[in-house]
Amino acid sequence: MTRLRPNTKRYDYTKGPIGRGLVVLSLPIFAELISWNIDTIVEIYWVGRLGSDALGAMSLGYMIPMMVRAAGMGIRVAGQALVAQRVGANDEEGAAVIAGQCILLQTLFFIPLCSAGYIFSPYLMGWMTSDPRLLYLSTIYLQAGFLMLLFVDGIFTLANIFRGAGEPKYSLLGMIINSGVTFIAMPTFIFGFGLIPPFHLAGAYYGLGIGRLAGSVVMLIILFKGNARIHLKWRHLIPKSSEMKRILGLGWPALGQMFFERGANLVLVWMLAPFGALALAAWGLGSRVNDMGRMPGFSLQGAVRTMVGQNIGARKPERAIRSAWVTLGAVVSIMVVVITGFVVWSEEVVTFFGIKGAALPPAVICLQILCVGLGFEATRRVVAGIFEGASSTRPPMIVEAIVRWVVQLPGAYMLADWMGLQELGIWWAVAASQLIGGLALFLWFAIGWRRRMESMATKAKSSAPSDFEFHSS
């Protein structure tokens, strides 16, 4: 076992005040997510200048790459948890091996997926809509997305490696580079400049992909140069079946969780399509802004995943429990402020993104309805991070599957069609499912997770360090 260099000064998340450690971790992650969401803001802003049809087509074409990216989510969630546990156990070589295998798995998964997706894009969009204009626009957007998807998703796998090591400052640097390049590249490729022709809606994804590629290159340079806690070497990219199986064994429930979520969102968009471009544009903007509102939840999810994982690796399950409760208190407090702001200034937020005229009222209503479940959804993300840091990825997947496919989709169908609420029914079903899902996973955490951690505490006192590891369940 290779030990971490003792002369390297780095923050130790297994010691000291938990609140301070949470701030040290979550603030760079939050800034990183802001940088990432600048891409979303830039995309909505410039695509909004192309008109409501372009926004509607983006809503259709956006969901399929998001569903395909579930594979990447499984890899990076498992990678962050395993890297955190190895770092907590002071095993530098083991953490580097996990990092290299995650990068390799990411590449092996996405190259064939992207190739097939590009070829079948017209057929996928034909299933989503029969409107000729929407079909054409969404197809070119989707094809551009598949061309860029390896870079668009891969940057987050690299970011999670740094998070697991407790060094989100490096992933933040990569995201800042990404956003700076995207800020310039996206309008350039949409409208054209100099020798670059206008790609219109497809240019949004081209600009995004180029930005993500730039950020990924920066992160890889840091990993290979040895500036970070994890020093990646070429030997770590040689396939190791045992480590790949560990990553996939832990990652498949996280993949399933994302697949259930994004598959349900894909069906929701399909259900919205008959209600026209205005309903799709309202959903596209409302859901993207809603995602931005969940950023505190996402940043604290990433932070608590590392805190729990490193403390488990360090054989300190009691500290992992305290870290979980501190993080939950933080996310609830923050989300009260966020939701209040969104509800009070919903019209100003929607107007900023170029929605006006007939599209304005439905977009405002959509955003306000989604705010009902926003706090519960952000809290659920944090609870999921607690489970994931402890290598327990199945509970979030099970709750996701039930809430999305047993509650949300049937509820959306009943409210939209049977009760005649149309798009309003779909939006209310989403908000209600977020509320139910947040409560359900929290109860699982409060009742079942503590017992498991108490069992770990007993095991920590009686087992050797090499035997002390949390397996997926």
N, C-alpha and C positions, 0 to 999 in steps of 0.2 A: 504494500500500500504506500503510495507516494504522499507525503505530507505537504500541507500548504507551507509556503515559505514563512518562517516565524518573524523575519525582519520586515515583512511587508505590513504597513499600517493600513488596516481596513476595519470598517465598522463590524462589530460582532453582534449579530442579532439574537444570539443565545444568552446574552448578558445585558445588564443595565436596564433602564426604564423601558417598558414595553411601548408606551406612548411615543417616546422619542424614536425608538427603532421604527415604529410604524410611520412616523413623519419622514424619517430619512429615506425610507423605501417608497412611500406612496407619493410624495411630492414630485420626484423625478418621473414616476410613472404617470402621474396626472398631467404633468407638463408634456410628456411624450404623447399622451392621448389627445391633448389639445393640439399638438403639432399634427397628429394623424387626422384629427377632425377638421383641421384647416383645409386638408385635401377635400373633405366632404363639402365644406362650405364653399370652396372655390368651384367645385364641380357643379353644385346646385346653382350657384350664382351665374356661371357662364352658360350652363345648359338652359337655365331659365330665360336667358336672352335669346335662345333659339325658339321659344314659344312653348305653349302648353302641350302640343303634340310631342315635342322632344322630351319634356318632363315625364309625360305619360309613358313614352317608349322606354325611357331610362328606368322607370319603375318596373316595367315588364322585364327588361333585359338584365336588370341588376340582381334579381333574386336567384337566377340559376347559378352564376359564379359564386354567390354567397353560399348556396347549398353545396356546391362542389368543394368549397373551401373547408367544409366540415372535416375532411381528411387532414388538412393542415392543423386544425384545432386539436384533434386527437393527439397528433405528434407533439405539438408544442406544450400542451397541458401536461402530458406525461413527462416531457423533457424537463420542464421547469421543476416539477415536483421531485424527480429523480436527481437532477443537478443540485437542488437545494438540500436534499438529504445527504448526498455525498459531500457537499461543502460543509454541512453541519457536522459530519463525521470526520472532517479534516482529510478527506481523500481527494486530492487534486487530480490525480491521474484518472480515477473513476469518473469524476465529473467531466473531464475532457473527452473521455470515451463516449459518454452519453451524448454530449454535445455533437460530436462528429457523426454519430449514428443518426441523430435527429436530422441533421443537414442532409445526409445521404438518403434517408427515407423520404424526406420532403421532395427531393429531386426525382427519385424513382417513381413516386406517386404521381407527380404533376405533369411530367412530360407526356406520358400517354393520355392522361385525362384531358389535358389542354388540346392535344392533337385531335382527339375524338370530338371534343366539344366544338372546335372550330368547324369541323366538317358537318356536324349535325345541327348547327345553330339554326338554319332556316326551318328545319322540322320541329325543333323545340319551340321556336316562336310561333310556328303555325298552330301548335297545340294551345298556345296561350291566347291568341287573338286571330280573328278573321278580317279585321280592318286592314285594308291594303297599306295605308299610310303608316299605321302603328307597326305593322308586320315588317315593312322595309326598314324603318328607323331602328326598331329594337333588334333586328337581325344584325345590322352593321355594328351596333353598339356591343352586342353579345360576342360577335366574332373578334372584335378588338379586345374585349375583355379576356377571352381565352388566350389570345396571343401574349398578353401581359400577365397572366394569372400567376405564373411561377414566381415572378418578382413581387407582385402585389401581395401575395400571401407569405412568401418566403421571408420577408423582412420581419414578420411577427414571430416566426420561429427563432430567428436570431435574437430578437428582443427578449423572448422568454428565457433564453439561455443566460443572458446577462441578469435578468431579474432573479432567476434561481440562484445565481451566484451572489446575489445581494449587491449588484453593481448596475442599477438602472441608468446611471449617468451616461454610460456608453451607448445604451439603446436610445436614450434621449438625443444624444449627439447625432446618431444615424437618422432619427426621425426629423430632426431640425434640417439636416441636409436634404432629406427627402422632400420636406414641405417647401423649402426654398426653391428647389429645382422644379417641383410640381407647379408652384405659383407662377412661374414663367412659362413652363412647357405647355400647360393645359390650354390657356387662351391661344398660344401660338399654334398648336395643332388643331384647335377647333376652327379658328378663323384664318389661319395661314399667316406666314410672315416671310418675306424674302424668297428664298428657294423652297421653303416648306409650303406645300399646297394646303388649302383648307380641307380638313377631314370631317368637319361639322361634328355630329354627335359622336362618331368613332374617335375623334381627336381627344375627347374627354378621357377615355381609357388609355390612349397612347401617352398623353401627358402624365397621367397618374403612374403608369408603368415605368416610365423613364425616371420619375422622381424616386420611386421605390427601389429601382435598380441602383441609383446613386447612393441611397441610404444603406442598402445591403452591402455594397462594396466597402463603404467606410467601416461597417461593423465587422466584416470579414478581415479587413486589414488589422483592426484592433485585436481580434482573436488570434490571428496568426503571428503578430509581432510580440505577443506576450505581455502587453500592457495591462491586460485584465487578469483577474484571478484565475480564469481558465485560459491556459495557453494551448491553443489548438495546433496540432501538427498533422502532416499528411497521413501518418499512420493511423490517426484516429478516424479517417474517412474510409479505411478498408473495412468491408462488410464483416460484422461480427454477429453471427446468428443468435447467440444467446442474449446479447444486449438488445438486438432488434426485437426479439420476442418479448423482452421485458417492457420495452417502450410500447409495443403494440398491445400487449396484454393489459397495460394500465391505460393506454390511450383509446382503445376501442369504445369504452363507455362514453368518454368525452366526445369522440366522433359521433356516436349515436345521439348524444344530447344535442349537438349542433345540427345533426341531420333531421332530427324530429322538429327542432325549432325552425330551421330554414326551409324544410320541406313544407311545414305548415304555412309559413309565410308565402311560399310559392303558390300553394293552393288558395290562400287568401287573395293574392293578386289575380289569380285566374277567376275567382268569384267576383272580384271588383271590376274586371274588364268589361262586362256587359253594361255597367253603369256609366261608361264613357270616359273620355280623356280627363275631364275635370275631377272625377272621383279618383282616378289613378294619380293625377298630379297632386291632389290633396294628400293622398296616402303616402306618395313618395316623399313629399316634403315633411309631412307630419311624423313619419316613422324615422326619417333621418334626424330631425331635430330632437325627437324622443331619444334616439341613440346618443346624441350629444348630452342630453340631460342625465343619461345613465353613466356618464364618465366618472363621477365620484365612485359609483359602485364598481366599475371596471378597474379603476386604479387601486381601490382598496382590496378588490379581489386578487389582483396580482401581488399586492403587498402581503396579504395574509397567507396566500399560498406559499410564499417564500418563508415567512415567519414560522408558520406551522411546520413546514418541511424541514427547515434547518434545526428547529428545536427538537423535532423527532429524531433527526440524524444525530443530534448531540445528546440523545437519551434524556430529554427534559419534557415529557408529555404534559406535566402540570403547567409549565410555562406556555406550552402550545394552547392549552385551554384558556389561560388568561389572555393571550394574544387574540384569540377568537372573540371573546366578549368585548374587549376594548374596541376592536374593529367594528363590531356590530353597533356599538353605541355611537361611533363616529359616523357611520353611513346614515343612520337614522337622523341624526342632527343636521347633517349637510343636506339631505334630500328635502327636508321641510323647507329650507330656504330656496332650493332650486325650483321646486314645484310651485311655490308661491310666485316666484318671478315669472315662470312660464305662463301661468294662468292670468296674471295681471297684465302682462305685456304680450299676449299671444298675437294680437293683430300686428303689432310693430315687428315681431319676429318674422311672421309670415311675409309681411310687406318687404322686409329687407331682402328676402330671397327672390324678389321679382314677381311674386304672385299678386295680381291685381284684377280688377273688374269682376267678372262672373266667377272666377276661380277663387276669389278671396274668402267669401263666407264659408264654403265647405272646408277650406284649408284651416281656417281658424277653429271651426268646430271640431275637426279631426284632431288637431293638436290639443285642445282642451280636454277632449274625451280621453285621449291617451295618457294625459297627466294623472288621471284617476288611479291608474295602476302603476305609475312610474316609480314611486317610492318602494312598493313591494317588489317590483322587478329588480331594482338596484340592490335591495337587501338580499334577494335570492341569489344574485351574482356573488355577493360576499360570502354567503353561506356555502355556495358551491365551491368557492376558493378554499374555504376551510376544509371541506371534504377532500378536495383534490390535493392539497398540501400533505394530507395524511394518506395519500395513495388510495383513497376511497372514492372512486369516480362513478360508481354505479348509482348511488342515491340521486344525484342531480339528473342523471339520464332517465331514471324511472319517473321522477316527478315531471320532467320535461315531456316525456312521452304521453303520460296520462293527461296533463293539463292541456297540451296542444291538440292531441288527436281525440281525446274523449270529451273534453270540455269546450275548447276554443272553436274548433271547426264545426262540430254539430251545433254549437250555440250560434255561431255566425250564420249558418244556413237557416236555422229556425228564425232568427231575428230578421235576417235580410229578406228571405223568401216567404216563409209562412206568416210572419207578422207584418210584412210589407215595409220594413224600415229601410230597406235597400242598403246603401253604403254605411248609413248610421248604425245599423245593426251589426255590421262587421266590426266597426271600430269599437262599439261597446263590448262585443264579445272578446276582443283583444284585451281591453282594459280589465274586464272581469277575470279573465284567465290569468293575467299577471298578478292580480290580488290573491287569487286562490293558490297559485303556484308559490308565491312568496311565503304565505302562511304555512303551506304544507311542508316545504323543505326546512323552514325554521323549526317546526315541531319535530321533524325527524332529527335535526341537529340537537335540539334541547333534550330529547328523550334518549335517542340511541347513541349519538356521538360521544357523549360523556362516558357512558358505560365502556365503550371501546377504548377510550383514552385511559380510563382507570385500569383496564386490563393491560394496556401498554405500560403503564407505570409499574405494575407488578413485574412484567416481563423485563423491563429495563433494569430492575434491581437484581434479577436472577440470571440474565443471559450475558453472553460475551458480546462485545461491540459488533463483531462481524455477523452475529446471528440476529441482531436487533434491526429489523426492517419491517415496514408496514406494507402489507400486500393488499392488492385491490380486492374490494368486496362490495 
